[in-house]
Amino acid sequence: MNDNSRHKNTLKVAAICQPDVICIELGTPLSTAIELMAQRHVGSVLVEEQGGVLGVITRRQAMSMALADSGEMLITRSGLQLIPKVVGDMELDELGLELISQNVTHALVFSTSGERLGIVSQSDIVNHQGLEHDLFLKPLQEVTHFDVLRLSRDCSFRQAVERMHGVNYSAVLVGDEGTGWQIMTETDVIRFLTTGIDPDISLASLALPCLIAVDCDMSLFNVRKYFKQHEFRHIGVKDRTGRVIGLASYADILRSVEMDYIYRLRELLNDQSRALKKSQHDLRLIETVINASREGIVITDALGCIQSVNPAFTAITGYEPWEALGNNPSMLSSGRHDTGFYRGLWDTLKRTGVWQGEIWNRRKDGTVYPEWLSITAIENDQGDVSQYAAIFHDLTELKRSQAKMQQLSWFDSVTGLANRRLFEDRLQLAYNYCNEQGRMMALLALDLDLFKQINDRFGHKGGDLLLKQVAERIETTLEDRGTAARPAGDEFYIILSELTDVNALTAFLDELTRVLSMPFWLERDEVRVMVSIGVAVVPDDAESSEALIRCAEIALQHSKEQGRNNICFFSPAQHEAVLSRYRIAGLLHQALENNEFFMVYQPQIDVATGELIGAEALIRWYSPQLGQVSPEVFIPVAEDAGLIEAIGYWALEQSIKEAAGWGRKGLRFKLSVNFSARQFQRGEVANRLLALLHEYQLPTALFVVELTETCFMQCAEATERELVRMRAQGVRIAIDDFGTGYSSLSYIRNMSLDMIKIDRSFISQIDGAGTGGRLVQAMIDMSHAMKLEVVAEGVESAEDLDVLKQLGCDQAQGYHIARPMPASDLEGWAFSYKAERAECRIDLP
């Protein structure tokens, strides 16, 4: 192994250090440090106190501190990184090893007399070491970070910096393969922080540099030239197809080459022919490697007496050097291996000169631990063994990690319950046993209703705490009657394999629901949860464990559809309903392409005057295979299948286009269109609506957006932002089916609304002075108090309309006024209705 080329012109640290050291005093504002880094293009600033060096503050630390505190933060001791001090006549090889062993990137350089000469960084070492031979032999892909963090341009600056800090890498990619990649490095972050930008601004709004990328096969020597040519510290890596597969940095090059060199030095221990011919330079480097190594190293004489140990030996075994020197390594024996084991070890060592394997030893405190041990015999010039070199590392953490990984592969990390893999295994065993023995068993599928609200209110930490408490109560109730599992999210399964009859099952369900209905405590807050449960029973419901899961999930879905917080047993009718939903979902995929949807419109009148003032747009579907399908059937299926956005936007454009046609014929009244909560989750509703209104020249004042209360419960912030934009352009906002959901006064008061539509279920029970009338009166009074107009749905008779007029309702729609009708029919109806109204006014005395 020839390493001479690396040391022909050995440089000293003093020759490459930067004499211009940027310093600030302890207590200086963080913003000052950030500005200095940006102005001077440096990665760290030295921090002093009364002339004494305390440490450095790096770009990464400054980024984290700047985003953690919105106020003016001062630099304190706790925020500093220690910086090692080295003498100027140290060689670059030794300095590279020193930086790597201490996991730092900079060092202060002093003369032998104590005078500070400057500061040196990892980049300085890469630029000045004689590494050309090593760099030519290594392709770029060997130092590439393939799991580089990739962010969308919609990501905020704050989130991007937090995620950079979380993955502990100095650069991230921004964009995608289609539109191209940009890069944001720690240097860019520091530059932006100096401008005082809003941390929540999106990355798309920042002037990020485009990524420069080279082929993954390029040698590190040419990559280093590329770095120098373009004066940057990160470069993109492309595969042969031109796709960006990762990032590489200056620091990666140094770390790779230096670690290769460390490996070669360690190999010297196994090179018998060069054992006594090492140069003084190599011996010094070997000593540095040995002392910096995290592996324990022991050197013995030919008889096995310990001659030297390194610091890692003491850290692992607990024995100080003076306690080990002169003793035999058998002082570490654990007693777990017999004489045959050691006889085989020495036979192999004498025969081949090397032995390696796993061995159990004992620390000074008596604890036994596993280690991986490598022993090499070192021969003198006469070919006789003069020494043995042993290198070992502690396997305790590896064994513990393996055990933990085994645990994680079978159990849920949050609750400790069986995960999906273990659950399916135990369900199969339980099913086979009960099937063979002719015994009864049940599978319960549980889901925490509205669990997302818990996460939104208490964060994921609070959500995990609730899941853990629910799991504890389930296990306490279950005892030894079966297995509980958490396959994912807020879902739980319970296998009841010790059932005697149906009474035992109902008794368990009663006990479980009672326990889960009791309040939970998330720190100081009391929380109650609602749980939907689906139950499937063997042998009645399923002929396999997989079918049993499907049956329980179908029953769970039925429980949710019945209003949540219910227990529902599986039935064949539910299975047929699910199959029907699957069929509808399949046909919906082609419905838009086949032009199977059409719009109908139901007129709305002013209750006081009877004047036609608007129409609600309603979508209809006629399927060639199914016939006329009710919106109450296909709309929920479209939402579950992810088709509601496409269908909703088709209905929006179609109704606007048809309403614009009425306007050109002299019919001017408002158009109301229903929107799904899914449409508001993407944040594009306002843009698309306003663009369509502009395209078809329909005035915004004639358009009403109708939302259900679900929109405000599932995505309140996104919904409110979109509504504010719409109302600013004159669009009006209405709550549809009011009274059937949460009917929370808080969101009605805080959201941007204009109208409330009272659900038909209240209008059908209206009776003037009775309870129904008083309830509707209260809704109308409440809405008027908040300056909201009221629309009554489902007006079926003249009596209903008279009562609504007495109660002060503003607008109404229903079969008594007109049924929903196609756009062409609505034109004729509207002209006829206006003519009738005009005749009535003329005939009045």
C-alpha positions in Angstrom: 0.0 0.0 0.0 1.7 3.2 -1.2 0.7 6.4 0.6 3.9 8.4 -0.1 2.1 10.5 -2.8 0.0 12.0 -0.2 2.8 13.3 1.9 5.5 14.5 -0.7 4.7 18.1 0.0 3.2 18.0 3.5 1.6 21.3 4.4 1.4 22.9 7.8 -1.8 24.3 9.2 -0.2 27.8 9.5 0.3 27.9 5.8 -3.4 27.7 5.0 -5.2 29.3 7.9 -7.2 32.5 7.3 -5.7 35.4 9.4 -8.8 37.6 9.1 -10.9 36.2 12.0 -14.4 37.7 12.4 -15.2 38.2 16.1 -18.1 39.4 18.2 -18.6 39.9 21.9 -20.8 37.6 24.0 -24.2 39.2 24.4 -24.2 40.7 20.8 -27.6 40.5 19.1 -28.0 37.4 16.9 -28.9 39.6 14.0 -25.4 41.1 14.0 -23.8 37.7 13.7 -26.2 36.8 10.9 -25.4 40.0 9.0 -21.6 39.4 9.4 -22.0 35.8 8.0 -23.9 37.1 5.0 -21.6 40.1 4.3 -18.3 38.2 4.7 -19.5 34.9 3.2 -18.4 32.8 6.1 -20.0 29.9 7.9 -19.3 30.9 11.5 -18.4 33.8 13.7 -16.0 33.7 16.7 -17.5 34.7 20.0 -15.3 36.3 22.7 -15.6 37.7 26.2 -13.1 40.2 27.4 -10.6 39.0 24.8 -11.0 35.3 25.6 -12.4 32.9 23.0 -15.6 31.1 24.1 -16.6 29.3 20.9 -18.2 29.9 17.6 -21.8 30.4 16.4 -22.4 28.6 13.1 -24.9 29.1 10.3 -26.9 26.1 11.5 -27.1 27.4 15.1 -28.0 30.9 13.9 -30.8 29.5 11.7 -32.3 27.5 14.5 -32.1 30.4 17.0 -33.5 33.0 14.6 -36.7 31.0 13.9 -37.2 29.9 17.5 -37.6 33.4 18.8 -39.4 36.2 17.0 -37.8 38.9 19.3 -34.3 40.2 19.4 -32.2 37.3 20.7 -28.7 37.8 22.3 -25.9 35.4 21.9 -25.3 33.4 25.1 -22.9 30.7 26.1 -25.5 28.0 25.7 -25.8 28.7 22.0 -22.1 28.3 21.2 -20.1 25.5 19.7 -16.7 24.8 21.2 -13.8 25.4 18.8 -10.6 23.4 19.2 -7.2 25.1 19.3 -4.3 23.7 17.3 -0.6 24.8 16.7 0.4 26.1 13.4 3.0 23.4 12.7 0.4 20.6 12.8 0.1 18.8 9.5 -3.1 18.8 7.5 -3.6 15.1 7.9 -3.6 15.4 11.7 -5.9 18.4 11.6 -8.5 16.6 9.4 -8.5 13.7 11.8 -8.9 16.1 14.7 -11.9 17.9 13.2 -13.6 14.6 12.3 -13.0 13.0 15.8 -14.5 16.1 17.5 -17.3 16.5 15.0 -16.5 20.2 14.3 -15.8 22.1 11.2 -13.4 24.9 12.3 -10.3 25.3 14.5 -8.3 28.2 15.8 -4.6 28.2 14.9 -1.9 29.5 17.3 1.9 29.8 17.1 4.1 27.9 19.6 4.4 31.1 21.5 0.6 31.4 21.9 -0.1 34.1 19.3 -3.3 33.6 17.4 -2.5 33.1 13.7 -6.1 32.7 12.3 -8.8 30.2 11.7 -9.0 27.1 9.5 -12.0 25.2 8.1 -12.8 21.8 6.5 -13.0 23.6 3.1 -9.5 24.9 3.5 -8.2 21.4 4.0 -9.9 20.1 0.9 -8.5 22.9 -1.2 -4.9 22.5 0.0 -4.3 18.8 0.7 -2.5 16.7 -1.9 -5.5 14.5 -2.5 -5.4 14.4 -6.3 -4.6 10.7 -6.5 -7.5 9.8 -4.1 -9.9 12.2 -5.8 -9.2 10.9 -9.2 -10.1 7.3 -8.2 -13.5 8.1 -6.5 -16.7 8.9 -8.4 -19.1 11.6 -7.1 -21.8 9.0 -6.3 -19.7 7.6 -3.5 -20.2 10.8 -1.4 -23.7 11.7 -2.6 -26.6 12.2 -0.2 -29.3 10.3 -2.0 -32.0 10.8 0.7 -31.7 14.6 0.4 -34.7 16.6 1.6 -37.0 17.7 -1.3 -39.5 20.5 -0.7 -42.3 22.0 -2.8 -42.3 25.6 -3.6 -45.5 26.0 -1.5 -43.5 25.2 1.6 -42.9 28.1 4.0 -39.5 29.4 4.7 -39.9 28.6 8.4 -40.9 25.0 7.7 -38.0 24.6 5.3 -35.4 25.7 7.8 -37.0 23.6 10.6 -36.8 20.5 8.4 -33.2 21.3 7.3 -32.3 21.5 11.0 -34.3 18.3 11.7 -32.4 16.2 9.1 -29.0 17.8 10.0 -28.0 18.6 6.4 -26.8 21.9 5.1 -28.9 22.2 1.9 -32.3 21.1 0.5 -33.8 20.9 -3.0 -36.8 23.0 -3.9 -39.2 22.3 -6.8 -39.7 19.1 -8.8 -38.4 17.3 -11.9 -41.0 18.8 -14.2 -40.4 22.5 -13.5 -36.7 22.2 -12.4 -34.9 22.2 -9.1 -33.6 25.1 -7.0 -31.3 24.8 -4.0 -31.4 26.5 -0.6 -28.3 26.2 1.5 -27.5 27.4 5.0 -25.7 30.4 3.3 -29.0 31.3 1.5 -30.9 31.0 4.8 -28.5 33.4 6.5 -28.8 35.8 3.5 -32.6 35.8 3.8 -32.6 36.2 7.5 -30.5 39.4 7.2 -33.3 40.9 5.0 -35.9 40.5 7.7 -38.2 38.5 5.6 -41.5 37.0 6.9 -40.6 33.4 8.1 -44.0 32.2 6.8 -43.4 33.3 3.2 -43.4 30.5 0.7 -40.2 29.3 -1.0 -41.7 30.2 -4.4 -41.4 33.9 -3.3 -37.7 33.7 -2.6 -34.9 34.3 -5.1 -33.3 30.9 -4.8 -30.5 29.9 -7.1 -31.0 27.2 -9.7 -29.4 23.9 -9.0 -26.2 23.2 -10.9 -25.9 19.4 -11.3 -23.2 17.1 -12.8 -23.1 13.4 -13.6 -22.7 10.9 -10.8 -19.7 9.3 -12.5 -17.6 12.5 -12.4 -14.4 12.1 -10.3 -14.1 14.0 -7.1 -11.1 15.7 -8.5 -13.2 17.3 -11.2 -16.0 18.0 -8.8 -13.6 19.9 -6.6 -12.5 22.0 -9.6 -16.2 22.6 -10.3 -16.7 23.8 -6.7 -13.7 26.2 -7.1 -14.8 27.5 -10.5 -18.4 28.3 -9.4 -17.5 29.3 -5.8 -20.3 27.2 -4.2 -20.3 24.5 -1.6 -23.1 22.1 -2.8 -23.7 20.5 -6.2 -26.5 18.4 -7.6 -25.9 14.8 -8.7 -27.6 13.4 -11.9 -28.0 9.8 -13.1 -27.4 8.8 -16.7 -31.0 9.9 -17.6 -30.4 13.4 -16.3 -32.6 13.0 -13.3 -31.4 14.6 -10.1 -30.7 11.9 -7.6 -29.0 13.7 -4.7 -26.6 16.4 -3.4 -22.9 16.5 -2.5 -21.0 19.1 -0.5 -17.4 20.2 0.1 -17.6 18.6 3.6 -18.6 15.3 2.1 -15.4 15.2 0.0 -13.2 15.8 3.0 -15.0 13.3 5.1 -14.8 10.6 2.5 -11.2 11.0 1.7 -10.1 11.3 5.3 -12.1 8.3 6.4 -10.6 6.3 3.5 -7.2 7.3 4.8 -8.2 6.3 8.4 -9.2 2.9 7.0 -5.8 2.5 5.2 -4.0 3.4 8.4 -6.0 0.8 10.3 -5.1 -1.7 7.6 -1.5 -1.2 8.5 -2.2 -3.2 11.7 -2.9 -6.2 9.4 0.1 -5.6 7.0 2.7 -7.9 8.4 5.5 -7.0 6.0 5.3 -3.3 6.9 4.8 -3.7 10.7 8.3 -2.4 11.7 9.0 -0.2 8.6 6.5 2.6 9.2 7.8 6.1 8.9 7.6 8.6 11.7 4.9 10.4 9.9 2.7 7.2 9.7 3.4 6.4 13.3 2.2 9.8 14.4 -1.0 9.5 12.3 -1.6 6.0 13.6 -1.4 7.3 17.1 -3.8 10.0 16.3 -6.2 7.6 14.7 -6.0 5.2 17.7 -6.6 7.9 20.2 -9.5 9.3 18.2 -11.1 6.0 17.4 -14.3 5.0 19.1 -13.1 1.3 18.9 -11.1 -0.1 21.8 -7.5 -1.0 20.8 -5.2 -3.2 22.8 -1.5 -4.0 21.9 0.1 -7.0 23.7 3.5 -8.7 23.5 4.0 -12.2 22.2 3.1 -13.6 25.6 -0.2 -11.7 25.8 0.8 -9.1 28.3 -0.9 -5.7 27.6 1.5 -3.1 26.4 -0.8 -0.2 25.5 -4.5 0.7 25.3 -6.4 3.6 23.8 -9.0 5.9 25.5 -11.8 4.0 23.9 -10.6 0.8 25.8 -11.2 2.7 29.1 -14.5 4.1 28.0 -15.8 0.6 27.0 -14.3 -1.6 29.8 -14.0 0.9 32.7 -10.4 -0.1 33.3 -7.8 2.7 33.4 -4.6 2.2 31.4 -2.5 1.7 34.6 -4.9 -1.1 35.7 -4.6 -2.9 32.3 -0.9 -2.5 31.5 1.1 -5.7 32.3 -2.0 -7.8 32.7 -3.5 -10.4 30.3 -6.6 -9.7 28.4 -8.2 -12.6 30.2 -8.9 -10.0 33.0 -11.9 -9.1 30.8 -13.2 -12.7 30.6 -17.0 -13.0 31.2 -17.0 -16.7 32.0 -19.6 -17.3 29.2 -17.1 -19.1 26.9 -15.5 -22.5 27.7 -11.9 -23.5 27.2 -12.8 -25.0 23.8 -13.8 -21.5 22.5 -10.4 -20.0 23.5 -8.5 -23.0 22.2 -10.1 -22.6 18.8 -9.4 -18.8 18.8 -5.7 -19.3 19.4 -5.4 -22.2 16.9 -6.9 -19.9 14.2 -4.7 -17.0 15.2 -1.5 -19.1 15.1 -2.5 -20.7 11.8 -3.7 -17.6 9.9 -2.4 -14.7 11.9 -5.9 -13.2 12.3 -9.1 -14.0 14.2 -12.4 -12.1 14.4 -15.8 -12.8 15.9 -18.3 -12.0 18.5 -17.3 -12.5 22.1 -18.7 -11.7 25.5 -16.5 -9.8 28.0 -16.9 -8.3 31.5 -16.5 -4.6 32.4 -14.8 -3.4 35.6 -18.2 -2.9 37.2 -19.1 -6.5 36.6 -21.6 -6.1 33.7 -21.3 -8.5 30.8 -21.4 -7.1 27.3 -21.0 -8.3 23.7 -18.2 -7.0 21.5 -16.9 -7.7 18.0 -13.2 -8.5 18.3 -10.5 -8.6 15.6 -7.0 -9.8 16.6 -3.9 -9.6 14.3 -0.5 -11.1 14.9 2.4 -8.8 14.1 5.7 -10.4 13.0 9.2 -9.0 13.3 11.9 -9.1 10.6 12.7 -12.7 11.4 9.1 -13.8 10.9 8.4 -14.4 14.6 5.2 -13.0 16.2 6.4 -10.1 18.4 3.0 -8.5 19.2 -0.8 -8.9 18.9 -3.1 -6.0 18.0 -6.7 -6.3 19.0 -9.5 -4.0 17.9 -13.0 -4.3 19.4 -16.2 -2.3 19.6 -19.2 -2.6 22.0 -22.2 -4.4 20.5 -24.5 -3.5 23.4 -26.3 -0.7 21.6 -26.5 -2.7 18.4 -28.1 -5.6 20.2 -30.5 -3.3 22.0 -31.4 -1.6 18.6 -32.0 -5.0 17.1 -34.2 -6.0 19.9 -36.1 -2.7 19.6 -36.5 -3.2 15.9 -37.8 -6.6 16.5 -40.3 -5.1 19.0 -41.3 -2.4 16.5 -41.8 -5.0 13.8 -44.6 -6.6 15.9 -45.9 -3.8 18.2 -47.2 -0.3 17.8 -44.7 2.2 19.1 -47.3 4.6 20.5 -49.7 2.3 22.3 -47.7 -0.9 22.8 -50.5 -2.9 21.2 -50.1 -5.4 18.4 -49.5 -3.7 15.1 -51.2 -4.8 11.8 -48.6 -7.5 11.1 -49.0 -9.2 14.5 -52.8 -8.6 14.5 -53.2 -10.4 11.2 -51.0 -13.3 12.4 -53.0 -13.7 15.7 -56.3 -13.3 14.0 -55.4 -16.1 11.6 -54.4 -18.4 14.6 -57.6 -17.5 16.5 -59.8 -18.0 13.5 -58.2 -21.4 12.7 -58.5 -22.6 16.3 -62.2 -21.5 16.7 -63.0 -23.0 13.3 -61.5 -26.3 14.2 -63.1 -26.4 17.7 -66.4 -25.1 16.6 -66.2 -22.2 19.0 -67.5 -18.6 18.7 -65.2 -15.6 18.3 -65.8 -12.0 17.4 -63.7 -9.2 15.7 -64.4 -5.6 16.8 -63.3 -2.7 14.6 -63.2 0.6 16.6 -62.7 4.2 15.3 -62.4 7.3 17.4 -64.9 9.8 16.0 -63.6 13.3 15.1 -60.1 12.4 16.3 -58.7 15.0 13.9 -60.2 17.7 16.2 -58.1 16.3 19.1 -55.0 16.5 17.0 -55.8 20.1 15.8 -56.5 21.2 19.4 -53.7 19.4 21.4 -51.2 18.6 18.6 -49.9 15.2 17.7 -48.4 14.8 21.1 -51.8 15.2 22.7 -53.3 12.9 20.1 -50.7 10.2 20.9 -51.4 10.6 24.6 -55.1 10.0 24.0 -54.4 6.9 21.9 -52.2 5.5 24.6 -54.9 6.0 27.3 -57.6 4.4 25.0 -55.3 1.4 24.5 -54.7 1.1 28.2 -58.5 1.0 28.9 -59.1 -1.5 26.1 -56.4 -3.8 27.5 -57.7 -3.5 31.0 -61.2 -4.4 29.9 -60.0 -7.2 27.6 -57.8 -8.9 30.2 -57.0 -12.4 28.9 -60.0 -12.8 26.7 -58.2 -11.9 23.4 -55.9 -9.5 21.6 -56.0 -5.8 21.0 -54.3 -4.1 18.1 -53.8 -0.6 16.6 -53.2 -1.1 12.9 -53.0 2.6 12.0 -54.2 6.1 12.9 -57.2 6.2 15.3 -58.3 2.7 14.5 -58.3 -0.3 16.9 -59.1 -4.0 16.5 -60.1 -6.4 19.3 -60.0 -10.1 18.8 -62.4 -11.8 21.3 -61.4 -15.5 21.1 -62.7 -16.6 24.5 -66.4 -16.2 24.0 -69.0 -18.7 25.3 -72.1 -17.2 23.8 -73.7 -13.9 22.5 -74.4 -12.8 26.1 -70.7 -12.8 26.8 -70.1 -10.6 23.7 -72.8 -8.1 24.6 -71.5 -8.0 28.2 -68.0 -7.1 27.0 -69.4 -4.5 24.6 -71.4 -2.9 27.5 -68.3 -2.9 29.7 -66.1 -1.5 26.9 -68.4 1.3 25.9 -68.8 2.3 29.6 -65.1 2.5 30.1 -64.5 4.4 26.9 -67.3 6.9 27.6 -65.5 8.0 30.8 -63.5 11.3 30.5 -59.8 11.2 29.5 -57.2 13.7 30.8 -54.7 15.3 28.4 -52.5 17.1 30.9 -55.0 19.5 32.6 -57.8 19.2 30.0 -60.7 16.8 30.3 -61.6 15.2 27.0 -64.5 12.9 26.1 -64.4 10.7 23.0 -67.0 9.1 20.9 -66.3 5.6 19.5 -67.9 3.9 16.6 -67.7 0.1 16.7 -68.3 -2.6 14.0 -68.7 -6.2 15.1 -68.3 -9.4 13.0 -68.8 -12.9 14.4 -67.5 -16.3 13.5 -68.8 -18.6 12.2 -71.9 -16.6 11.1 -70.3 -13.7 9.1 -67.1 -14.9 7.4 -65.4 -17.9 6.0 -61.8 -16.6 6.4 -59.9 -14.3 8.6 -59.5 -11.8 5.7 -63.3 -11.8 5.1 -63.8 -11.3 8.9 -61.8 -8.1 8.7 -63.8 -6.8 5.8 -67.1 -7.6 7.6 -66.0 -5.8 10.7 -64.9 -2.7 8.7 -68.2 -2.7 6.8 -70.1 -2.8 10.1 -67.9 0.0 11.4 -68.7 2.1 8.3 -72.4 1.5 8.8 -72.0 2.6 12.4 -70.5 5.9 11.3 -73.2 6.4 8.7 -75.9 6.0 11.4 -74.5 9.0 13.2 -71.3 7.8 14.9 -70.8 6.7 18.6 -72.8 3.5 17.8 -72.2 -0.3 17.8 -73.3 -2.0 14.6 -73.2 -5.7 13.9 -72.4 -6.9 10.4 -75.3 -8.0 8.2 -75.5 -9.3 4.5 -77.5 -6.2 3.7 -74.5 -4.0 4.6 -72.3 -6.1 2.4 -74.6 -5.5 -0.5 -74.6 -1.8 0.2 -70.8 -1.7 0.1 -70.8 -3.6 -3.2 -73.3 -1.1 -4.5 -71.0 1.7 -3.5 -68.1 0.1 -5.3 -70.2 -0.3 -8.4 -71.3 3.4 -8.2 -67.7 4.5 -7.7 -66.6 2.5 -10.8 -69.4 4.0 -12.9 -68.7 7.6 -11.6 -65.2 7.4 -13.2 -66.7 7.4 -16.7 -69.7 9.6 -15.9 -68.0 12.9 -16.7 -66.4 11.6 -19.9 -69.7 10.2 -21.1 -71.6 13.5 -20.3 -74.0 11.8 -18.0 -74.4 14.7 -15.5 -76.8 17.6 -16.0 -77.9 20.6 -13.9 -81.4 21.5 -12.7 -82.4 24.7 -10.9 -84.9 25.4 -8.1 -86.3 29.0 -8.0 -86.1 31.1 -4.8 -88.5 33.9 -4.0 -88.7 36.9 -1.6 -91.1 35.8 1.1 -92.5 39.3 1.7 -93.0 40.3 -2.0 -93.1 37.0 -3.8 -90.6 38.3 -6.3 -88.3 35.8 -8.0 -84.8 36.6 -6.7 -82.7 33.5 -7.4 -82.2 29.8 -8.2 -80.2 27.0 -6.6 -78.2 24.9 -9.0 -78.5 21.1 -8.3 -76.5 18.4 -10.0 -78.2 15.2 -11.4 -76.8 12.0 -12.7 -78.5 9.6 -15.2 -76.5 6.4 -15.6 -77.3 4.1 -18.5 -76.6 1.1 -16.2 -78.3 2.4 -13.0 -80.8 4.9 -14.3 -81.5 8.1 -12.3 -79.1 8.1 -9.3 -80.0 10.4 -6.3 -77.3 13.0 -5.3 -77.7 11.7 -1.7 -76.3 8.4 -3.0 -73.6 9.3 -5.4 -72.2 12.5 -3.8 -70.8 10.7 -0.7 -69.4 8.0 -3.0 -67.7 10.7 -5.1 -66.2 12.3 -2.0 -64.8 8.9 -0.8 -63.5 8.1 -4.3 -61.7 11.5 -4.7 -63.9 12.5 -7.6 -65.9 15.3 -6.0 -63.5 18.0 -7.0 -63.8 17.2 -10.8 -67.6 16.8 -10.5 -67.9 19.9 -8.4 -66.0 22.1 -10.8 -67.9 20.7 -13.8 -71.2 21.7 -12.1 -69.8 25.1 -11.2 -68.8 26.0 -14.8 -72.0 24.5 -16.3 -74.3 26.5 -14.0 -72.4 29.7 -14.5 -72.5 29.3 -18.3 -76.2 28.6 -18.2 -76.9 31.5 -15.8 -75.0 33.8 -18.1 -77.3 32.8 -20.9 -80.3 33.8 -18.8 -78.8 37.2 -18.2 -78.4 37.8 -21.9 -82.1 37.1 -22.3 -83.1 39.6 -19.6 -83.4 37.3 -16.6 -81.3 38.8 -13.8 -81.4 36.9 -10.5 -78.8 35.3 -8.2 -77.3 31.8 -8.8 -76.6 29.6 -5.7 -74.1 26.7 -6.2 -73.1 24.1 -3.6 -69.4 23.4 -2.8 -67.8 20.4 -1.1 -65.4 20.7 1.8 -62.8 18.8 -0.3 -62.8 21.7 -2.8 -61.7 24.2 -0.1 -58.9 22.0 1.2 -56.7 22.8 -1.8 -57.1 26.6 -1.5 -57.9 27.2 -5.2 -61.6 27.8 -5.0 -61.6 31.6 -5.1 -59.2 31.7 -8.1 -61.2 29.3 -10.1 -64.6 30.8 -9.3 -63.6 34.3 -10.0 -61.9 33.2 -13.3 -65.2 31.5 -14.4 -67.3 34.5 -13.5 -65.0 36.8 -15.4 -64.9 34.4 -18.4 -68.7 34.2 -18.7 -69.3 37.8 -17.6 -71.6 36.9 -14.8 -71.6 39.6 -12.1 -70.1 38.5 -8.8 -73.0 40.1 -6.9 -75.3 37.5 -8.6 -73.4 34.5 -7.3 -73.9 32.7 -3.9 -71.5 30.0 -2.6 -73.4 27.4 -0.5 -71.4 25.4 2.1 -72.3 22.8 4.6 -71.1 23.1 8.2 -68.6 20.3 7.5 -66.4 22.8 5.6 -65.9 24.8 8.7 -65.2 21.8 10.9 -62.7 20.1 8.6 -60.7 23.0 7.2 -61.8 26.2 9.0 -58.6 28.3 8.3 -58.4 27.4 4.6 -62.1 27.9 4.1 -62.1 31.3 5.8 -59.2 32.6 3.7 -61.0 31.6 0.5 -64.3 33.1 1.7 -62.7 36.4 2.5 -61.3 36.6 -1.0 -64.6 35.8 -2.6 -66.6 38.3 -0.5 -64.1 41.0 -1.2 -65.1 40.6 -4.9 -68.8 40.7 -4.2 -69.6 37.0 -4.0 -72.1 36.1 -1.2 -71.8 33.2 1.2 -74.5 30.9 2.6 -74.6 28.1 5.1 -76.7 25.2 3.6 -78.7 22.7 5.7 -78.3 24.8 8.9 -79.4 22.9 12.0 -78.4 19.4 10.9 -74.7 19.6 11.8 -72.9 21.2 14.7 -74.7 24.6 14.4 -71.9 26.3 16.4 -72.5 30.0 17.1 -68.8 30.5 17.2 -68.1 29.8 13.6 -71.3 31.6 12.5 -70.1 34.6 14.3 -66.5 34.5 13.2 -66.8 33.3 9.6 -67.5 35.5 6.6 -71.2 34.8 5.9 -74.2 36.5 4.4 -77.0 34.0 4.5 -78.3 30.9 6.4 -80.5 28.3 4.8 -82.7 26.5 7.3 -82.9 22.8 6.5 -86.2 21.3 5.2 -86.5 19.1 8.3 -87.4 22.1 10.4 -89.7 23.7 7.8 -91.7 20.4 7.5 -92.6 20.7 11.2 -93.4 24.4 11.2 -96.7 25.2 12.8 -96.8 28.8 13.7 -97.1 29.0 17.5 -96.0 25.4 18.1 -92.6 24.1 19.0 -91.5 23.9 15.4 -92.5 27.5 14.7 -90.7 28.7 17.8 -87.5 26.9 16.8 -87.5 28.4 13.3 -88.4 31.8 14.9 -85.3 31.5 17.1 -83.1 30.7 14.1 -84.5 33.7 12.1 -84.1 36.1 15.1 -80.5 34.8 15.7 -79.6 35.3 12.0 -81.1 38.7 11.8 -79.2 39.7 15.0 -76.0 38.8 13.2 -77.2 40.7 10.0 -77.6 37.5 8.0 -80.4 36.8 5.6 -82.5 33.6 6.1 -83.6 31.2 3.3 -86.1 28.4 4.1 -85.8 25.2 2.2 -88.5 22.6 1.5 -91.6 24.9 1.5 -94.3 22.4 0.5 -97.5 24.4 1.0 -99.1 27.8 1.0 -99.5 27.4 4.8 -95.8 26.9 5.2 -95.1 30.1 3.2 -97.7 32.1 5.3 -96.1 31.0 8.6 -92.6 31.9 7.3 -93.9 35.3 6.3 -95.3 35.9 9.8 -92.0 34.8 11.3 -90.0 37.3 9.2 -88.1 34.8 6.9 -86.4 36.5 4.0 -86.4 34.0 1.2 -87.9 30.5 0.4 -87.7 27.7 -2.0 -89.5 24.3 -2.3 -92.0 22.3 -4.3 -94.8 24.7 -3.5 -93.0 27.4 -5.4 -91.4 25.2 -8.1 -89.7 21.9 -8.5 -86.1 21.8 -9.8 -86.0 22.1 -13.6 -83.5 22.1 -16.4 -82.1 25.5 -17.5 -84.3 25.7 -20.7 -87.4 25.1 -18.7 -86.4 27.6 -16.0 -86.3 30.4 -18.6 -89.9 29.9 -19.6 -91.0 29.4 -16.1 -89.3 32.6 -15.0 -90.9 34.8 -17.7 -94.3 33.2 -17.0 -93.9 33.8 -13.2 -92.9 37.4 -13.7 -95.9 38.0 -16.0 -98.3 36.5 -13.4 -96.8 38.6 -10.7 -97.2 41.7 -12.9 -100.9 40.9 -13.6 -101.5 40.4 -9.9 -100.2 43.8 -9.1 -102.3 45.4 -11.9 -105.5 43.6 -10.6 -104.9 44.9 -7.1 -107.6 47.6 -6.1 
